[in-house]
């Protein structure tokens, strides 16, 4: 009675697990592979561990016995087919059965699961020598030349051909002779921008007056690369007779290769600089021109290389020069009136005027508003500044502090 009771409990738990599990255990590695003769093939074994509905542990793989088992080795999840020569008029397909085991823990117990799958490797004398992986900039088609190892087939080659097989991305490719063309696609942010097509190559090889038909397949992958974009804004403004620094940034900064910049046209007052590992435009604004255009334009070209693809783009920048309201012949403090700082930090506020650097120095005095002496006026080395020590931030109260400063100087005995 006790044995029967335990068996029923186990069956109920297993039934409960099957109810809660997202899907049964599966070996997700492809079933069929091929490799050129005398070339080993390493196959990574994987399972659907993220879809078992629980915490996975004790994952393992086992090579089961079989006629071709000695042609394979297994270390961890790496299954290796040992290099074999192609044998004419022989079955060059080798198979091995793999068992996967895993423990899955869900809230009411741990369950051991297992499954099996047969992996097949076909040794080919014929193989497609075209590379497997390609990339292309978005909206640019890619033409791929398909080739085979025709000089290493041991006989006279005839009736060579290629065929595009069906598949999810097959309509993204066209095939004419041995020219496989990937049709231009836009880059889709957040999506898989990799497209695959399986190609079959066929050929007849005549050896000692006997003709042998050969065929093989290969998957060709094309990845669409996002185009190069200059991320810096296009329009800026600056006061007359001031320098404007414009950092140049792109969506490829920090990639495998640096981005270079060049001025294409409109170099009026602009300078292209490389400082501290960064590119920037420097613009020295002229006087504001009453009744005339105060807009200055420059076109920049950016270029880089990504995955052996040359990328470039252009962008026009516009800087509008505005009249300095303090440049009216009067005497003005040019330091900004409104400044912010974090609580419990020291804020240094340089004091400047439109008469700095003239015949006489400018002096400052505090006229009012220095509550509890939080502002300190410092002068020295020809420079003046305010030092403010910020208090704690006060919830629900005013956190604004005011001070009134007077500046004075002498110019032309005035």
C-alpha positions in Angstrom: 0.0 0.0 0.0 2.8 2.4 0.8 4.5 1.9 -2.6 1.3 2.5 -4.4 0.7 5.7 -2.4 4.1 7.1 -3.3 3.6 6.3 -7.0 0.3 8.1 -7.1 1.8 11.1 -5.4 4.7 11.2 -7.9 2.3 11.0 -10.8 0.2 13.8 -9.3 3.2 16.0 -8.9 4.4 15.3 -12.4 0.9 16.1 -13.7 1.0 19.4 -11.7 4.5 20.2 -13.2 3.3 19.5 -16.7 0.4 21.9 -16.0 2.6 24.8 -14.8 5.6 24.2 -17.2 5.6 26.6 -20.1 6.8 23.8 -22.5 8.4 20.4 -22.3 12.2 20.0 -22.3 13.6 20.2 -25.8 17.1 20.1 -27.3 17.0 23.3 -29.4 20.2 22.6 -31.3 19.5 22.0 -35.0 19.3 18.4 -36.1 21.3 18.5 -39.4 24.8 19.8 -40.0 27.3 19.4 -42.8 31.1 19.8 -42.9 33.7 19.6 -45.7 35.8 16.4 -45.7 38.7 16.3 -43.3 37.3 19.2 -41.3 36.0 18.6 -37.8 32.7 20.2 -36.8 32.0 21.6 -33.3 28.3 21.8 -32.4 27.0 23.6 -29.3 24.2 21.8 -27.6 21.4 23.9 -26.1 18.0 23.4 -24.4 15.0 25.6 -24.0 16.0 26.4 -20.4 14.2 29.8 -20.3 10.8 28.2 -21.1 10.6 25.4 -18.6 8.6 27.4 -16.0 11.1 27.1 -13.1 14.6 27.3 -11.9 17.0 25.1 -13.9 19.9 23.1 -12.3 22.1 20.1 -13.0 21.9 20.5 -16.7 23.8 17.9 -18.6 24.2 16.1 -21.9 25.1 12.4 -22.6 26.2 10.7 -25.8 24.3 7.5 -26.3 25.6 4.4 -27.9 25.1 3.8 -31.6 26.8 2.8 -34.9 28.5 6.2 -35.4 28.9 7.3 -31.7 32.7 6.8 -31.9 32.8 9.5 -34.6 31.8 12.1 -32.1 33.2 13.4 -28.8 31.3 15.2 -26.1 32.7 17.7 -23.5 30.2 19.6 -21.6 27.8 21.0 -24.2 30.3 20.9 -27.0 29.7 18.0 -29.4 32.6 17.5 -31.8 32.4 15.5 -35.0 35.8 14.1 -35.8 37.2 15.0 -39.2 36.5 12.3 -41.9 37.5 12.0 -45.5 34.7 11.9 -48.1 34.2 8.3 -49.3 32.9 8.0 -52.9 29.8 5.8 -53.4 29.5 5.6 -49.6 27.0 6.9 -47.1 28.8 10.0 -45.8 26.1 10.8 -43.2 26.9 10.2 -39.5 24.4 10.2 -36.6 24.6 10.3 -32.9 21.8 10.3 -30.3 22.1 12.9 -27.5 20.3 12.8 -24.1 19.7 16.0 -22.2 18.9 16.0 -18.5 17.9 18.8 -16.2 16.3 19.5 -12.8 13.5 22.1 -12.8 12.4 23.6 -9.4 9.0 25.2 -9.1 7.2 26.2 -5.9 6.0 22.7 -5.0 9.1 20.6 -5.9 12.1 19.7 -8.0 11.5 17.6 -11.1 14.1 15.7 -13.2 13.5 16.0 -16.9 15.1 14.3 -19.8 14.8 14.2 -23.6 16.7 12.8 -26.6 17.6 14.1 -30.1 19.5 12.7 -33.0 22.2 14.9 -34.5 23.2 14.3 -38.1 26.5 15.4 -39.7 27.0 14.9 -43.5 30.6 15.0 -44.8 30.7 16.7 -48.2 33.4 16.7 -50.8 31.5 19.6 -52.4 31.1 22.6 -50.2 30.1 26.3 -50.7 33.3 28.3 -50.1 31.4 31.7 -49.9 31.6 33.2 -46.4 28.6 32.6 -44.1 28.2 36.1 -42.7 27.9 39.5 -44.4 26.7 42.9 -43.4 25.5 46.0 -45.4 24.4 49.5 -44.5 20.7 50.1 -44.4 18.9 50.7 -47.6 21.8 49.3 -49.6 21.6 46.1 -51.5 24.4 43.5 -51.1 25.6 41.3 -54.0 27.2 38.0 -52.9 29.1 35.8 -55.3 28.5 32.1 -54.6 31.5 29.8 -55.1 32.3 26.1 -54.5 35.6 24.2 -54.1 35.5 23.1 -57.7 39.3 22.7 -57.9 39.3 20.2 -55.1 36.7 17.7 -56.2 39.0 15.2 -57.7 37.5 15.2 -61.2 36.1 17.2 -64.1 33.3 19.5 -63.0 30.1 20.1 -65.0 26.5 21.2 -64.5 27.3 23.5 -61.6 24.3 25.3 -60.2 22.8 27.1 -57.2 19.3 27.1 -55.8 17.6 29.3 -53.2 15.7 27.2 -50.8 12.5 28.2 -49.0 12.6 29.9 -45.7 11.3 32.9 -43.6 13.7 35.4 -45.2 14.0 33.8 -48.7 11.9 36.7 -50.2 14.6 39.2 -49.1 17.0 37.6 -51.5 17.2 37.1 -55.3 19.4 34.6 -57.1 20.7 34.8 -60.7 23.4 32.3 -61.6 25.9 32.5 -58.8 25.0 36.1 -57.8 22.9 36.2 -54.6 21.5 39.6 -54.0 20.1 40.8 -50.6 17.4 43.4 -51.3 18.0 46.7 -49.5 16.2 47.0 -46.2 15.9 49.8 -43.7 17.4 49.3 -40.2 14.6 48.7 -37.6 15.5 49.8 -34.1 14.8 47.2 -31.5 14.4 44.4 -34.1 16.5 41.6 -35.4 18.1 43.1 -38.4 19.7 39.8 -39.5 18.3 37.9 -42.5 19.1 34.3 -43.5 18.8 32.2 -46.7 19.7 28.6 -47.3 21.5 27.9 -50.6 21.9 24.5 -52.3 24.8 23.9 -54.6 24.8 21.0 -57.1 27.5 19.8 -59.4 28.5 16.7 -61.4 32.1 15.4 -61.0 33.5 12.9 -63.5 36.1 10.6 -62.0 37.6 7.9 -64.3 34.8 8.3 -66.8 32.2 7.9 -64.1 29.9 10.8 -63.3 29.0 11.5 -59.7 26.4 14.0 -58.6 27.2 16.1 -55.6 25.1 18.5 -53.6 25.5 20.6 -50.4 23.7 23.4 -48.6 24.8 26.4 -46.7 23.0 29.2 -44.8 24.1 32.8 -45.8 23.4 35.5 -43.2 23.2 39.3 -43.9 23.0 41.8 -41.1 21.7 45.3 -41.8 23.7 48.1 -40.2 22.2 51.3 -39.0 23.4 54.3 -41.1 25.7 56.8 -39.7 23.9 59.9 -38.3 25.3 63.1 -36.9 23.5 63.5 -33.6 24.5 67.1 -32.9 21.6 69.6 -33.3 21.6 71.6 -36.5 20.8 75.1 -35.2 22.6 77.2 -32.6 22.8 80.9 -31.6 25.4 82.9 -29.8 26.1 86.5 -28.8 28.2 88.6 -31.1 31.9 88.6 -30.5 31.9 85.4 -28.5 33.2 81.9 -29.2 30.7 79.1 -29.7 31.9 75.5 -29.1 29.7 72.8 -30.8 30.6 69.2 -29.8 30.2 66.8 -32.8 28.6 63.5 -31.9 27.2 60.6 -33.9 25.3 57.3 -33.3 28.5 55.4 -34.0 30.6 57.0 -31.2 32.4 54.3 -29.2 32.2 51.6 -31.9 35.0 49.6 -33.4 36.5 52.6 -35.4 36.6 56.3 -34.7 34.4 58.7 -36.7 36.3 61.4 -38.7 34.9 64.8 -39.7 35.7 67.1 -42.6 34.4 70.5 -43.6 32.6 70.4 -47.0 31.6 74.0 -47.5 30.9 77.3 -45.7 34.0 77.7 -43.6 33.2 81.3 -42.6 34.4 81.7 -39.0 34.3 78.0 -38.2 37.2 75.8 -37.1 37.2 72.0 -36.9 39.1 70.8 -33.8 40.0 67.5 -32.2 40.5 68.0 -28.4 40.8 65.3 -25.7 39.6 62.5 -28.0 36.5 64.5 -29.1 35.6 66.4 -32.3 34.1 69.8 -32.1 33.3 72.9 -34.2 34.6 76.3 -32.9 32.9 79.4 -34.2 34.1 82.9 -33.5 31.1 85.2 -33.8 31.6 88.5 -35.6 29.8 91.8 -34.8 26.0 91.7 -35.1 25.0 93.4 -38.4 22.0 95.6 -38.2 19.6 95.0 -41.1 21.6 92.1 -42.5 21.7 88.3 -42.2 23.4 87.2 -39.1 23.2 83.4 -39.9 26.3 81.5 -40.7 26.3 78.0 -42.2 28.7 75.1 -42.5 28.4 71.6 -43.9 30.2 68.8 -42.2 30.8 65.2 -43.5 31.3 62.4 -41.0 32.7 59.0 -42.0 33.6 55.7 -40.4 34.0 52.0 -41.1 31.8 49.3 -39.4 32.1 45.6 -40.2 34.1 46.5 -43.3 31.4 48.8 -44.5 32.3 52.4 -45.3 29.6 54.7 -43.8 29.3 58.5 -44.3 26.8 61.2 -43.9 26.6 65.0 -44.1 24.9 67.7 -42.1 24.6 71.5 -42.3 24.9 73.5 -39.1 23.6 77.1 -38.7 24.8 79.5 -36.1 22.7 82.7 -35.6 24.6 85.7 -34.2 22.5 87.8 -31.8 23.1 91.3 -30.6 24.6 91.6 -27.1 22.2 93.7 -25.1 25.1 94.7 -22.8 27.2 96.0 -25.6 25.5 99.5 -25.8 28.4 101.5 -24.5 27.2 101.4 -20.9 28.7 99.6 -18.0 27.1 96.2 -17.3 27.7 93.2 -15.0 27.6 90.3 -17.5 27.4 87.4 -14.9 24.1 85.6 -15.2 21.5 86.7 -12.7 20.0 83.3 -11.9 22.1 80.4 -10.7 21.3 77.1 -9.0 23.3 74.7 -6.9 22.8 71.5 -4.9 22.1 71.7 -1.1 25.1 71.7 1.2 27.6 72.5 -1.6 29.8 75.5 -2.2 29.0 77.5 -5.3 31.6 79.8 -7.0 30.2 82.6 -9.1 32.7 84.5 -11.2 31.8 88.2 -11.5 32.4 89.7 -14.9 31.6 92.9 -16.7 31.8 94.3 -20.2 34.7 96.5 -19.0 37.0 93.7 -17.9 40.5 94.0 -19.3 40.2 97.8 -19.8 42.6 100.4 -18.5 41.5 100.1 -14.8 40.3 97.2 -12.7 36.6 96.7 -11.8 35.8 96.6 -8.1 32.7 95.1 -6.5 30.8 95.7 -3.2 27.8 93.9 -1.7 24.9 96.3 -1.5 22.3 94.1 0.2 20.5 90.8 0.5 23.4 88.9 2.1 21.2 87.1 4.6 23.1 85.4 7.4 26.3 86.1 5.5 25.9 83.2 3.2 27.6 85.1 0.4 31.3 86.0 0.5 32.9 88.5 -1.9 36.4 87.6 -2.9 38.9 89.6 -5.0 42.4 88.8 -6.1 44.7 88.2 -9.1 42.5 90.5 -11.1 39.4 88.4 -10.6 36.3 88.9 -8.5 33.9 86.2 -7.4 31.0 85.4 -5.1 31.2 82.3 -2.9 27.9 80.9 -1.7 27.5 78.1 0.8 24.2 76.3 0.2 22.1 75.3 3.1 19.9 72.1 3.4 17.0 72.0 1.0 13.9 73.1 2.9 10.7 71.2 1.9 7.7 73.4 1.3 9.7 76.6 1.8 11.6 79.1 -0.4 15.1 77.9 -1.3 16.0 81.1 -3.1 18.8 83.4 -1.8 19.4 86.9 -3.2 22.3 89.3 -3.1 22.8 92.8 -4.7 26.3 93.7 -6.0 27.6 97.0 -7.3 30.5 97.2 -9.8 32.5 100.3 -10.4 35.5 101.3 -12.5 37.1 104.3 -14.1 37.4 104.7 -17.9 38.7 107.9 -19.6 38.5 109.7 -16.2 34.8 108.7 -15.9 
